[in-house]
């Protein structure tokens, strides 16, 4: 899984970068087909932190945005949103595969 972290309007510390990567790596247990993850950490001038998270899975891109007072809270909120979306996507794939072949042909 490729993880790309970008910081806009500020310099992301090594600790913040490592923290983001650890949280993203935990998403693999919710969907095993994750190929690429792009995270954009943005700090606006009125001290609002925005995190844009985009996850590529086969044939689909899932994205979420979170805006919070602190960067860590925004990261947690965006990861939680993506986590819910990945669980739903995984459930859809399992339901689709659960149809027996004999029933699908008839």
N, CA and C atoms as an extended XYZ file, in Angstrom:
318
Properties=species:S:1:pos:R:3:atomname:S:1:resname:S:1:resid:I:1 pbc="F F F"
N         0.849       -1.169        0.000 N   UNK     1
C         0.000        0.000        0.000 CA  UNK     1
C         0.898        1.235        0.000 C   UNK     1
N         0.674        2.108       -0.962 N   UNK     2
C         1.398        3.370       -1.043 CA  UNK     2
C         0.678        4.423       -0.216 C   UNK     2
N         1.411        5.108        0.645 N   UNK     3
C         0.844        6.171        1.472 CA  UNK     3
C         1.578        7.459        1.133 C   UNK     3
N         0.825        8.482        0.716 N   UNK     4
C         1.415        9.772        0.385 CA  UNK     4
C         0.807       10.832        1.305 C   UNK     4
N         1.656       11.485        2.077 N   UNK     5
C         1.216       12.518        3.017 CA  UNK     5
C         1.715       13.865        2.513 C   UNK     5
N         0.808       14.834        2.396 N   UNK     6
C         1.149       16.177        1.943 CA  UNK     6
C         0.674       17.185        2.981 C   UNK     6
N         1.529       18.134        3.307 N   UNK     7
C         1.161       19.202        4.248 CA  UNK     7
C         1.080       20.517        3.484 C   UNK     7
N        -0.030       21.217        3.646 N   UNK     8
C        -0.220       22.532        3.016 CA  UNK     8
C        -0.190       23.618        4.083 C   UNK     8
N         0.502       24.692        3.785 N   UNK     9
C         0.558       25.888        4.626 CA  UNK     9
C         1.225       25.666        5.988 C   UNK     9
N         1.920       24.544        6.158 N   UNK    10
C         2.707       24.318        7.367 CA  UNK    10
C         3.655       23.156        7.096 C   UNK    10
N         4.588       22.955        7.991 N   UNK    11
C         5.538       21.851        7.866 CA  UNK    11
C         5.124       20.770        8.853 C   UNK    11
N         4.829       19.578        8.342 N   UNK    12
C         4.424       18.463        9.201 CA  UNK    12
C         5.657       17.861        9.867 C   UNK    12
N         5.580       17.688       11.163 N   UNK    13
C         6.711       17.102       11.893 CA  UNK    13
C         6.812       15.607       11.585 C   UNK    13
N         7.948       15.051       11.890 N   UNK    14
C         8.160       13.613       11.673 CA  UNK    14
C         7.220       12.792       12.549 C   UNK    14
N         6.949       13.267       13.743 N   UNK    15
C         6.028       12.566       14.645 CA  UNK    15
C         4.613       12.547       14.082 C   UNK    15
N         4.151       13.680       13.572 N   UNK    16
C         2.817       13.752       12.973 CA  UNK    16
C         2.735       12.849       11.746 C   UNK    16
N         3.767       12.884       10.921 N   UNK    17
C         3.811       12.054        9.726 CA  UNK    17
C         3.756       10.568       10.092 C   UNK    17
N         4.521       10.151       11.098 N   UNK    18
C         4.528        8.751       11.539 CA  UNK    18
C         3.188        8.362       12.140 C   UNK    18
N         2.575        9.269       12.900 N   UNK    19
C         1.267        9.011       13.505 CA  UNK    19
C         0.208        8.774       12.429 C   UNK    19
N         0.233        9.594       11.383 N   UNK    20
C        -0.719        9.450       10.275 CA  UNK    20
C        -0.527        8.103        9.590 C   UNK    20
N         0.711        7.737        9.315 N   UNK    21
C         1.000        6.478        8.633 CA  UNK    21
C         0.530        5.272        9.448 C   UNK    21
N         0.722        5.316       10.765 N   UNK    22
C         0.277        4.217       11.623 CA  UNK    22
C        -1.242        4.068       11.589 C   UNK    22
N        -1.958        5.178       11.609 N   UNK    23
C        -3.417        5.116       11.578 CA  UNK    23
C        -3.919        4.603       10.235 C   UNK    23
N        -3.248        4.992        9.157 N   UNK    24
C        -3.652        4.549        7.824 CA  UNK    24
C        -3.390        3.057        7.646 C   UNK    24
N        -2.269        2.564        8.162 N   UNK    25
C        -1.950        1.148        8.036 CA  UNK    25
C        -2.983        0.270        8.739 C   UNK    25
N        -3.642        0.788        9.761 N   UNK    26
C        -4.674        0.030       10.468 CA  UNK    26
C        -5.937       -0.141        9.627 C   UNK    26
N        -6.098        0.661        8.569 N   UNK    27
C        -7.280        0.543        7.707 CA  UNK    27
C        -7.274       -0.754        6.898 C   UNK    27
N        -6.119       -1.390        6.751 N   UNK    28
C        -6.043       -2.608        5.957 CA  UNK    28
C        -6.875       -3.740        6.544 C   UNK    28
N        -7.135       -3.721        7.829 N   UNK    29
C        -7.939       -4.794        8.410 CA  UNK    29
C        -9.429       -4.641        8.071 C   UNK    29
N        -9.818       -3.488        7.538 N   UNK    30
C       -11.209       -3.285        7.151 CA  UNK    30
C       -11.456       -3.559        5.678 C   UNK    30
N       -10.400       -3.504        4.855 N   UNK    31
C       -10.509       -3.829        3.430 CA  UNK    31
C        -9.118       -4.205        2.942 C   UNK    31
N        -8.976       -5.409        2.399 N   UNK    32
C        -7.654       -5.905        2.032 CA  UNK    32
C        -7.190       -5.447        0.661 C   UNK    32
N        -8.039       -4.771       -0.103 N   UNK    33
C        -7.670       -4.371       -1.443 CA  UNK    33
C        -7.179       -2.942       -1.578 C   UNK    33
N        -6.773       -2.297       -0.503 N   UNK    34
C        -6.315       -0.909       -0.567 CA  UNK    34
C        -4.983       -0.857       -1.310 C   UNK    34
N        -4.920       -0.035       -2.354 N   UNK    35
C        -3.686        0.082       -3.126 CA  UNK    35
C        -2.948        1.377       -2.812 C   UNK    35
N        -3.640        2.505       -2.808 N   UNK    36
C        -3.018        3.806       -2.573 CA  UNK    36
C        -3.838        4.617       -1.580 C   UNK    36
N        -3.139        5.401       -0.786 N   UNK    37
C        -3.795        6.325        0.147 CA  UNK    37
C        -3.108        7.679        0.016 C   UNK    37
N        -3.911        8.729       -0.139 N   UNK    38
C        -3.392       10.085       -0.215 CA  UNK    38
C        -4.013       10.911        0.906 C   UNK    38
N        -3.158       11.555        1.700 N   UNK    39
C        -3.623       12.382        2.808 CA  UNK    39
C        -3.097       13.797        2.599 C   UNK    39
N        -3.993       14.776        2.658 N   UNK    40
C        -3.602       16.176        2.566 CA  UNK    40
C        -3.950       16.830        3.899 C   UNK    40
N        -2.933       17.301        4.598 N   UNK    41
C        -3.106       17.996        5.869 CA  UNK    41
C        -3.008       19.484        5.579 C   UNK    41
N        -4.046       20.231        5.928 N   UNK    42
C        -4.100       21.651        5.581 CA  UNK    42
C        -4.374       22.465        6.831 C   UNK    42
N        -3.657       23.569        6.973 N   UNK    43
C        -3.869       24.489        8.098 CA  UNK    43
C        -4.241       25.847        7.530 C   UNK    43
N        -5.464       26.271        7.766 N   UNK    44
C        -5.939       27.568        7.287 CA  UNK    44
C        -5.436       28.668        8.214 C   UNK    44
N        -5.529       29.917        7.752 N   UNK    45
C        -4.986       31.001        8.568 CA  UNK    45
C        -5.805       31.294        9.817 C   UNK    45
N        -7.065       30.902        9.868 N   UNK    46
C        -7.842       31.118       11.081 CA  UNK    46
C        -7.764       29.914       12.026 C   UNK    46
N        -6.661       29.153       11.901 N   UNK    47
C        -6.347       28.027       12.784 CA  UNK    47
C        -7.329       26.860       12.675 C   UNK    47
N        -7.922       26.679       11.526 N   UNK    48
C        -8.774       25.523       11.285 CA  UNK    48
C        -7.929       24.471       10.588 C   UNK    48
N        -7.975       23.244       11.086 N   UNK    49
C        -7.224       22.153       10.472 CA  UNK    49
C        -8.161       21.305        9.625 C   UNK    49
N        -7.751       21.025        8.390 N   UNK    50
C        -8.561       20.248        7.460 CA  UNK    50
C        -7.727       19.065        6.990 C   UNK    50
N        -8.346       17.887        7.000 N   UNK    51
C        -7.689       16.684        6.506 CA  UNK    51
C        -8.532       16.119        5.377 C   UNK    51
N        -7.904       15.913        4.227 N   UNK    52
C        -8.555       15.276        3.084 CA  UNK    52
C        -7.892       13.922        2.900 C   UNK    52
N        -8.690       12.863        2.917 N   UNK    53
C        -8.179       11.505        2.857 CA  UNK    53
C        -8.820       10.792        1.678 C   UNK    53
N        -8.003       10.202        0.818 N   UNK    54
C        -8.488        9.508       -0.364 CA  UNK    54
C        -7.872        8.111       -0.402 C   UNK    54
N        -8.716        7.085       -0.514 N   UNK    55
C        -8.275        5.694       -0.498 CA  UNK    55
C        -8.692        5.035       -1.804 C   UNK    55
N        -7.736        4.427       -2.489 N   UNK    56
C        -8.028        3.710       -3.724 CA  UNK    56
C        -8.131        2.219       -3.440 C   UNK    56
N        -9.267        1.639       -3.819 N   UNK    57
C        -9.468        0.199       -3.777 CA  UNK    57
C        -9.800       -0.223       -5.201 C   UNK    57
N        -9.775       -1.498       -5.502 N   UNK    58
C       -10.052       -1.897       -6.885 CA  UNK    58
C       -11.379       -1.331       -7.399 C   UNK    58
N       -11.311       -0.649       -8.520 N   UNK    59
C       -12.456       -0.082       -9.234 CA  UNK    59
C       -13.172        1.046       -8.507 C   UNK    59
N       -12.572        1.615       -7.445 N   UNK    60
C       -13.263        2.667       -6.706 CA  UNK    60
C       -12.276        3.521       -5.922 C   UNK    60
N       -12.626        4.782       -5.745 N   UNK    61
C       -11.876        5.690       -4.878 CA  UNK    61
C       -12.833        6.217       -3.822 C   UNK    61
N       -12.436        6.083       -2.580 N   UNK    62
C       -13.250        6.545       -1.454 CA  UNK    62
C       -12.523        7.726       -0.827 C   UNK    62
N       -13.261        8.807       -0.576 N   UNK    63
C       -12.616        9.984        0.017 CA  UNK    63
C       -13.473       10.564        1.134 C   UNK    63
N       -12.788       11.234        2.064 N   UNK    64
C       -13.460       11.881        3.187 CA  UNK    64
C       -12.682       13.132        3.572 C   UNK    64
N       -13.392       14.091        4.120 N   UNK    65
C       -12.797       15.333        4.587 CA  UNK    65
C       -13.263       15.595        6.010 C   UNK    65
N       -12.343       16.063        6.835 N   UNK    66
C       -12.692       16.397        8.217 CA  UNK    66
C       -12.061       17.736        8.576 C   UNK    66
N       -12.790       18.515        9.356 N   UNK    67
C       -12.328       19.835        9.785 CA  UNK    67
C       -12.505       19.920       11.293 C   UNK    67
N       -11.400       20.160       12.005 N   UNK    68
C       -11.431       20.198       13.468 CA  UNK    68
C       -10.510       21.295       13.988 C   UNK    68
N       -10.494       21.472       15.302 N   UNK    69
C        -9.647       22.472       15.956 CA  UNK    69
C        -8.181       22.063       15.948 C   UNK    69
N        -7.901       20.769       16.161 N   UNK    70
C        -6.522       20.286       16.169 CA  UNK    70
C        -6.312       19.316       15.016 C   UNK    70
N        -5.070       19.162       14.604 N   UNK    71
C        -4.755       18.280       13.483 CA  UNK    71
C        -5.025       16.820       13.843 C   UNK    71
N        -4.691       16.432       15.064 N   UNK    72
C        -4.913       15.036       15.463 CA  UNK    72
C        -6.396       14.692       15.478 C   UNK    72
N        -7.228       15.602       15.929 N   UNK    73
C        -8.676       15.363       15.934 CA  UNK    73
C        -9.208       15.266       14.505 C   UNK    73
N        -8.702       16.096       13.618 N   UNK    74
C        -9.135       16.049       12.220 CA  UNK    74
C        -8.709       14.744       11.563 C   UNK    74
N        -7.499       14.286       11.860 N   UNK    75
C        -7.028       13.010       11.318 CA  UNK    75
C        -7.892       11.874       11.823 C   UNK    75
N        -8.183       11.863       13.118 N   UNK    76
C        -9.026       10.811       13.691 CA  UNK    76
C       -10.411       10.799       13.062 C   UNK    76
N       -10.996       11.974       12.846 N   UNK    77
C       -12.334       12.062       12.258 CA  UNK    77
C       -12.333       11.559       10.814 C   UNK    77
N       -11.331       11.938       10.034 N   UNK    78
C       -11.263       11.498        8.639 CA  UNK    78
C       -11.039        9.995        8.548 C   UNK    78
N       -10.179        9.457        9.397 N   UNK    79
C        -9.922        8.015        9.393 CA  UNK    79
C       -11.180        7.253        9.818 C   UNK    79
N       -11.927        7.774       10.779 N   UNK    80
C       -13.169        7.122       11.211 CA  UNK    80
C       -14.192        7.100       10.077 C   UNK    80
N       -14.296        8.187        9.314 N   UNK    81
C       -15.216        8.233        8.180 CA  UNK    81
C       -14.824        7.205        7.126 C   UNK    81
N       -13.539        7.154        6.794 N   UNK    82
C       -13.057        6.198        5.795 CA  UNK    82
C       -13.261        4.769        6.287 C   UNK    82
N       -13.053        4.553        7.568 N   UNK    83
C       -13.232        3.225        8.144 CA  UNK    83
C       -14.666        2.746        7.958 C   UNK    83
N       -15.640        3.610        8.235 N   UNK    84
C       -17.055        3.245        8.049 CA  UNK    84
C       -17.348        2.936        6.586 C   UNK    84
N       -16.784        3.743        5.681 N   UNK    85
C       -17.009        3.526        4.252 CA  UNK    85
C       -16.393        2.215        3.780 C   UNK    85
N       -15.215        1.888        4.293 N   UNK    86
C       -14.567        0.634        3.902 CA  UNK    86
C       -15.328       -0.577        4.417 C   UNK    86
N       -15.878       -0.481        5.627 N   UNK    87
C       -16.678       -1.572        6.173 CA  UNK    87
C       -17.920       -1.791        5.308 C   UNK    87
N       -18.586       -0.715        4.896 N   UNK    88
C       -19.762       -0.831        4.026 CA  UNK    88
C       -19.388       -1.433        2.682 C   UNK    88
N       -18.273       -0.985        2.114 N   UNK    89
C       -17.833       -1.497        0.818 CA  UNK    89
C       -17.478       -2.974        0.910 C   UNK    89
N       -16.832       -3.361        1.981 N   UNK    90
C       -16.486       -4.761        2.189 CA  UNK    90
C       -17.741       -5.612        2.339 C   UNK    90
N       -18.744       -5.098        3.042 N   UNK    91
C       -20.011       -5.826        3.205 CA  UNK    91
C       -20.723       -5.975        1.863 C   UNK    91
N       -20.683       -4.952        1.028 N   UNK    92
C       -21.300       -5.040       -0.299 CA  UNK    92
C       -20.644       -6.133       -1.129 C   UNK    92
N       -19.334       -6.215       -1.068 N   UNK    93
C       -18.626       -7.237       -1.830 CA  UNK    93
C       -18.943       -8.633       -1.322 C   UNK    93
N       -19.069       -8.791       -0.006 N   UNK    94
C       -19.404      -10.110        0.549 CA  UNK    94
C       -20.819      -10.508        0.165 C   UNK    94
N       -21.770       -9.549        0.178 N   UNK    95
C       -23.142       -9.853       -0.229 CA  UNK    95
C       -23.199      -10.251       -1.687 C   UNK    95
N       -22.424       -9.583       -2.519 N   UNK    96
C       -22.410       -9.887       -3.938 CA  UNK    96
C       -21.851      -11.286       -4.175 C   UNK    96
N       -20.821      -11.659       -3.462 N   UNK    97
C       -20.220      -12.982       -3.612 CA  UNK    97
C       -21.057      -14.076       -2.982 C   UNK    97
N       -21.950      -13.742       -2.073 N   UNK    98
C       -22.704      -14.746       -1.327 CA  UNK    98
C       -23.782      -15.414       -2.165 C   UNK    98
N       -24.097      -14.886       -3.339 N   UNK    99
C       -25.143      -15.481       -4.176 CA  UNK    99
C       -24.599      -16.772       -4.790 C   UNK    99
N       -25.273      -17.939       -4.519 N   UNK   100
C       -24.822      -19.193       -5.111 CA  UNK   100
C       -24.937      -19.140       -6.638 C   UNK   100
N       -24.030      -19.813       -7.297 N   UNK   101
C       -23.970      -19.781       -8.751 CA  UNK   101
C       -25.249      -20.334       -9.365 C   UNK   101
N       -25.831      -21.349       -8.760 N   UNK   102
C       -27.063      -21.955       -9.292 CA  UNK   102
C       -28.208      -20.934       -9.280 C   UNK   102
N       -28.285      -20.107       -8.234 N   UNK   103
C       -29.333      -19.100       -8.139 CA  UNK   103
C       -29.083      -17.951       -9.121 C   UNK   103
N       -27.824      -17.631       -9.369 N   UNK   104
C       -27.500      -16.536      -10.264 CA  UNK   104
C       -27.808      -16.869      -11.702 C   UNK   104
N       -27.693      -18.135      -12.094 N   UNK   105
C       -27.941      -18.551      -13.477 CA  UNK   105
C       -29.433      -18.579      -13.775 C   UNK   105
N       -30.245      -18.996      -12.828 N   UNK   106
C       -31.697      -19.113      -13.059 CA  UNK   106
C       -32.372      -17.831      -13.086 C   UNK   106
